[in-house]
Amino acid sequence: MKFQDIPVNIITVRIKRSDNVEALQEQPVFSVEASLSRADEFEIRLRDAVVFVRPVAAVDIRRLNAELASGRSLLAQLENPAADGSIELKIGFFTGVCLEMGDVEIGVDEYVQEKMRTKGEALYKRLGELCCFQQGNDAFFFLTAGPAIDEELKPVGEDTPRDAAAEPTRINAFCVTGEGIRFIATEKAMPGGQTIYIATRLTKPKKEPDRTLRLAKGRLRFVDWTQAGQVQILAKAQMTALTQDDGSYLKKWDEFGEVEGELLLKQAREVGALQFTEMVPKRDGTVGVRIAQASDSAWGALRQGAVPEVELVDELPDYLQDENLSFTDFARGIEKKEGEHSKLGEKRELREKNTYFSVAEFDEETRVLTLKAEALPKEFGTLILSLAGESAQIKRRMAARQAILEGRAANPQLGLLIEAQGRITQIRPSQKVQPLTAFVRNKVFRNPPTVMQEKAIEAALKTPDIALIQGPPGTGKTTVIAAILERLNEMADKRGASIKGQILLTGFQHDAVENMIERLSLNSLPVPKFGKRSGATEDDLSTFERNLEDWCSKLAAELRERNPQIAEVEQEREIKNLCLQYVQAPSRVLAASLARKIAALGSVILGEDGARRSTNLAKKLAHEENLNDGSTQWLDAARRLRVRHESFSDDGPERAMDALDDLRDVLEEDERKLLDKASLWRNEDGPAPFLDNLVALKKRLLARFTAPPILRVEKQNDAVLALAEFAIQRIKNAEYSAKEKKSAALAEFLAELEGNPYGMVDALSEYSFAFAATSQQSVNRAMQKRKGLVGRDVNQNQKGMEYEYVIVDEAARVSPRDLMVAMAQGKRIILVGDHRQLPHIIDEEVARQMEEGETGEDENDWLKKSMFQYLFSERLKTLDKNFPIIDSTTGRVTPRCITLDKQYRMHPLLGSFISRNFYERFDPEEQFGSGRPASDFAHDLPGTNGKSAVWMDVPAQRGKHQKDGTSWTRPAEVTVIARQLQAWMSSDAGKDLSFGVISFYKAQADSIREQLKRKFGGIVNDDKQLRVGTVDSFQGMEFDVVFLSMVRTLPQNWQPKDDDRDKQARALFGHLCLYNRLNVAMSRQKKLLVVVGDTGLLQSELAKEFVPGLVDFLQICREQGVMLPC
């Protein structure tokens, strides 16, 4: 607003300085007062001085004195200087004294947007310009209040809807007048005692200036008060109040994060600064540095392998220089530096990448630290423990948490949805949605969908905020996710708008995400997954990338089969490309290859003479090439060796025989023996135990026969060039390209499918309806780029990440702070999981410290409860009661939580066992049945009588469990499992089945794996046929047969050492007491579950109380299964 636009009568008085010094220039005047010491003069305060002035006209002296005597507030300005040194003093007077208002927020809704015909930041800026006057560093606006606004308070036709703001009155409203605009600002209370004013009654100002107008010092700040904007502002105000409460759910996890951060700094301080010298590069691509100086705690950390990665620094970071620096201050520093780094661009990022090095090993005797790098930028310097990975996670959690607190998450009410006392605003009524269409039903479901599966899909489609789907083992969680995705894809508006990345599929671990997308295909495209596993190299293919290769190969094969003419176009293209390469960089290899391709065109294109000429030249060049490259045949023989179980069982012995014949003269004695053994192997002998050795031999041979490049400049062969020109001309005469434009396009597409894997990932992401990534990697720079957020601060970009839906699989395993990273990106959130299975993953040391700070067991229960469980068992039930999802058409209520009630994975007897022991025991409503008959799970494994439950009793007398570091093993069970597996896997009934072996202890799993490796060789590396591991690595998986190794035995003459029964049970049963882990371990099988262990451990009352599931299974084996002797 300019001075002349101020909405009051402005008086103008021409004045001159009374001291006859330098004339005044145009500028603001901050005060005007009659001089007490100088008659007929006035004192005006400018920016840098106070000066005395006198009106040029005597009449203006009396006029100005009269106006100033009224005591009204004013705004003044000097304008229009004249040659005689005079200048106009312009003054606008306002009723009463100036009001000190400070900054006032004014909410702007859809009504104002429609009136002003603009919205967003442009609207807020425009309103600020129209309604505020800037004088120096001060801002002013103009208002009318009290009885003076009675006329404005009368209802008018075009008003803001009644539910958008409180009804304006003299008490809660005032009228703002600006340049060509006038509106009522009505006060509205918000949670936490805060208020905001809402703009209503937007009109043009009166023709005559309003004499009741007041001058207010302060700034009007216009904010979003549209339906979504209201939610954000209200959510922020309510969240500020809620998180002050000690009982706040989010506040507790904030405190957890602070303790986690303090521990992180403690670890870094224990390592401190490592001064190194004598950098020595090694042949294996690593580099060794000698640690010359370190603290005692640092030497201990290096010996224990507690320094996985180091950072090379020029100066120590703040947290090492200042021992008292808190994690909170450190975190603020991270955010500040991130903003500075983003301004420096990618070059800075690339440079810093070279300062982080993974640690390979530490030699305590020589004090040499080996790093996974070819060299360091310095011969000597300072290394510190790298916090890069942890810092990245901290920044992501902080950004998500801040977005939730400020109401800036994709769903502004997310914090209120989580907090127990949060009150949400219903944004829209639910619309009637068809859960399934015939297309989705036929595409996704192998069995007819259950009622609860349809209800789960309906809840996901209709929820305005959050839906939770609890899926006990085998109840089809992944199938329901696929159906939800297919329905969302059907419902998406594809009319000209991009559907790219509207859905995020995520989970805490890569396995969960890959399992979710493995069988998904949307619009005939696989769902792209971004991000690699920790420690993976650039060359390592993820499961998604391997699946993408298979998809590309399958699609390419189908295209070739349906379009055989593509082969001719590809041939033409290849010859042209080879010719171009040869002209630019001639070589013997390229010449021979080009001649062979031309000869392959045959007489149809080349004619009889041309075909004979090209064949002779190709033979001549091939002969010359063989003379110069004798190892080509050897390389081919090595490449053809079969080293995987499936391929070796196909034609492995034959290929080994070929290699033996071709390579006999260049092989070592042990290599000849291995190939001889492989060539004589028969499939009837079972899985080949020497495949690992064959893998190593193949690698050695490939390295041995791959000759180094010969660096020389070769001349072009005139005969080859002449033949190429001839062939190209003949191809042009054939006019394949002109006739087969479609084939040419298909050939180009095939070339991309088969030769450009990274390009295919980029192309898929441009057309994919859904993206997949782990919760932490879902907001990294690569994902931000996929969503079109580039060139800004990474943390600010994270707050801008937004999806229509975020679907989290295995959500009960994700810790609340990591889950919020994913949830903050979704307008609607679907959590799929099962809190009766594996618990959420949190730092155990942090949890221990938090528990020590609590006063009772009940007060630390929240630590053990995942956000999924908290929402499922507490919060969402309250939301359904107070803020139900009501169908606007039928009036039917859709619950936010659904439990799937029918399993399809395992034999009905085992399904009933799982339901009874791990679900009904806690809540009868979580009971589930079986959807397939027992006949679907028939098997004929020797000794089982076709039963689904087997116990292999290994009594304590056969050998007790024993300590192995911090873990436990029991060799007697290892031997029994290995022997039984060998018998079953080599039988006709078991050769095509998949097997899983689970233990609660890592040492036992490692022992079983080593024993099986000696028996089966490379098959142990094939996770689809045989997988061995701890229970944590098995969630979401299934096998035909599963072995569970108990490990624990009943000690001889055991007597409890404590009166506390909980402690007695933990001492006797160990991890077997953890019902959720036992649930996972005993629900992975389809046909047969085998428990291997000491039945004597389960005979006590203590066992019935603390491991009822195992006691029940033992009873089932005795009555309806088989007890196998060992």
Secondary structure as GFF3:
##gff-version 3
##sequence-region A 1 1126
A	DSSP	three_ten_helix	3	5	.	.	.	ID=ss1
A	DSSP	beta_strand	10	17	.	.	.	ID=ss2
A	DSSP	beta_strand	27	29	.	.	.	ID=ss3
A	DSSP	beta_strand	31	34	.	.	.	ID=ss4
A	DSSP	beta_strand	42	45	.	.	.	ID=ss5
A	DSSP	beta_strand	50	55	.	.	.	ID=ss6
A	DSSP	alpha_helix	58	69	.	.	.	ID=ss7
A	DSSP	beta_strand	73	79	.	.	.	ID=ss8
A	DSSP	beta_strand	87	94	.	.	.	ID=ss9
A	DSSP	beta_strand	99	100	.	.	.	ID=ss10
A	DSSP	beta_strand	104	108	.	.	.	ID=ss11
A	DSSP	alpha_helix	110	116	.	.	.	ID=ss12
A	DSSP	alpha_helix	120	131	.	.	.	ID=ss13
A	DSSP	beta_strand	133	135	.	.	.	ID=ss14
A	DSSP	beta_strand	138	144	.	.	.	ID=ss15
A	DSSP	three_ten_helix	146	149	.	.	.	ID=ss16
A	DSSP	alpha_helix	150	153	.	.	.	ID=ss17
A	DSSP	three_ten_helix	162	164	.	.	.	ID=ss18
A	DSSP	beta_strand	173	178	.	.	.	ID=ss19
A	DSSP	beta_strand	181	189	.	.	.	ID=ss20
A	DSSP	three_ten_helix	191	193	.	.	.	ID=ss21
A	DSSP	beta_strand	195	203	.	.	.	ID=ss22
A	DSSP	beta_strand	214	217	.	.	.	ID=ss23
A	DSSP	beta_strand	220	224	.	.	.	ID=ss24
A	DSSP	alpha_helix	227	242	.	.	.	ID=ss25
A	DSSP	alpha_helix	249	271	.	.	.	ID=ss26
A	DSSP	beta_strand	273	281	.	.	.	ID=ss27
A	DSSP	beta_strand	287	293	.	.	.	ID=ss28
A	DSSP	alpha_helix	296	303	.	.	.	ID=ss29
A	DSSP	beta_strand	309	313	.	.	.	ID=ss30
A	DSSP	alpha_helix	318	321	.	.	.	ID=ss31
A	DSSP	alpha_helix	327	344	.	.	.	ID=ss32
A	DSSP	alpha_helix	346	353	.	.	.	ID=ss33
A	DSSP	beta_strand	356	363	.	.	.	ID=ss34
A	DSSP	beta_strand	368	371	.	.	.	ID=ss35
A	DSSP	beta_strand	381	385	.	.	.	ID=ss36
A	DSSP	alpha_helix	388	405	.	.	.	ID=ss37
A	DSSP	alpha_helix	414	418	.	.	.	ID=ss38
A	DSSP	alpha_helix	438	444	.	.	.	ID=ss39
A	DSSP	alpha_helix	451	462	.	.	.	ID=ss40
A	DSSP	beta_strand	466	470	.	.	.	ID=ss41
A	DSSP	alpha_helix	477	491	.	.	.	ID=ss42
A	DSSP	beta_strand	503	507	.	.	.	ID=ss43
A	DSSP	alpha_helix	510	517	.	.	.	ID=ss44
A	DSSP	alpha_helix	543	562	.	.	.	ID=ss45
A	DSSP	alpha_helix	566	584	.	.	.	ID=ss46
A	DSSP	alpha_helix	588	599	.	.	.	ID=ss47
A	DSSP	alpha_helix	602	628	.	.	.	ID=ss48
A	DSSP	alpha_helix	632	639	.	.	.	ID=ss49
A	DSSP	alpha_helix	645	663	.	.	.	ID=ss50
A	DSSP	three_ten_helix	664	666	.	.	.	ID=ss51
A	DSSP	alpha_helix	669	679	.	.	.	ID=ss52
A	DSSP	three_ten_helix	683	685	.	.	.	ID=ss53
A	DSSP	alpha_helix	691	705	.	.	.	ID=ss54
A	DSSP	alpha_helix	718	734	.	.	.	ID=ss55
A	DSSP	alpha_helix	736	739	.	.	.	ID=ss56
A	DSSP	alpha_helix	741	755	.	.	.	ID=ss57
A	DSSP	alpha_helix	757	767	.	.	.	ID=ss58
A	DSSP	beta_strand	770	774	.	.	.	ID=ss59
A	DSSP	three_ten_helix	777	779	.	.	.	ID=ss60
A	DSSP	alpha_helix	781	786	.	.	.	ID=ss61
A	DSSP	alpha_helix	794	800	.	.	.	ID=ss62
A	DSSP	beta_strand	803	808	.	.	.	ID=ss63
A	DSSP	three_ten_helix	811	813	.	.	.	ID=ss64
A	DSSP	alpha_helix	816	823	.	.	.	ID=ss65
A	DSSP	beta_strand	826	833	.	.	.	ID=ss66
A	DSSP	alpha_helix	844	853	.	.	.	ID=ss67
A	DSSP	three_ten_helix	857	860	.	.	.	ID=ss68
A	DSSP	alpha_helix	861	864	.	.	.	ID=ss69
A	DSSP	alpha_helix	867	870	.	.	.	ID=ss70
A	DSSP	pi_helix	871	875	.	.	.	ID=ss71
A	DSSP	alpha_helix	876	882	.	.	.	ID=ss72
A	DSSP	beta_strand	885	886	.	.	.	ID=ss73
A	DSSP	beta_strand	893	894	.	.	.	ID=ss74
A	DSSP	beta_strand	897	899	.	.	.	ID=ss75
A	DSSP	beta_strand	902	903	.	.	.	ID=ss76
A	DSSP	alpha_helix	908	915	.	.	.	ID=ss77
A	DSSP	pi_helix	916	920	.	.	.	ID=ss78
A	DSSP	three_ten_helix	924	926	.	.	.	ID=ss79
A	DSSP	beta_strand	929	930	.	.	.	ID=ss80
A	DSSP	three_ten_helix	934	937	.	.	.	ID=ss81
A	DSSP	beta_strand	949	953	.	.	.	ID=ss82
A	DSSP	three_ten_helix	956	958	.	.	.	ID=ss83
A	DSSP	beta_strand	962	964	.	.	.	ID=ss84
A	DSSP	beta_strand	967	969	.	.	.	ID=ss85
A	DSSP	alpha_helix	971	985	.	.	.	ID=ss86
A	DSSP	beta_strand	995	999	.	.	.	ID=ss87
A	DSSP	alpha_helix	1002	1016	.	.	.	ID=ss88
A	DSSP	three_ten_helix	1017	1021	.	.	.	ID=ss89
A	DSSP	beta_strand	1026	1030	.	.	.	ID=ss90
A	DSSP	three_ten_helix	1031	1033	.	.	.	ID=ss91
A	DSSP	beta_strand	1039	1045	.	.	.	ID=ss92
A	DSSP	alpha_helix	1061	1069	.	.	.	ID=ss93
A	DSSP	three_ten_helix	1070	1073	.	.	.	ID=ss94
A	DSSP	alpha_helix	1075	1081	.	.	.	ID=ss95
A	DSSP	beta_strand	1085	1093	.	.	.	ID=ss96
A	DSSP	three_ten_helix	1095	1098	.	.	.	ID=ss97
A	DSSP	alpha_helix	1101	1106	.	.	.	ID=ss98
A	DSSP	alpha_helix	1108	1120	.	.	.	ID=ss99
A	DSSP	beta_strand	1122	1124	.	.	.	ID=ss100
###
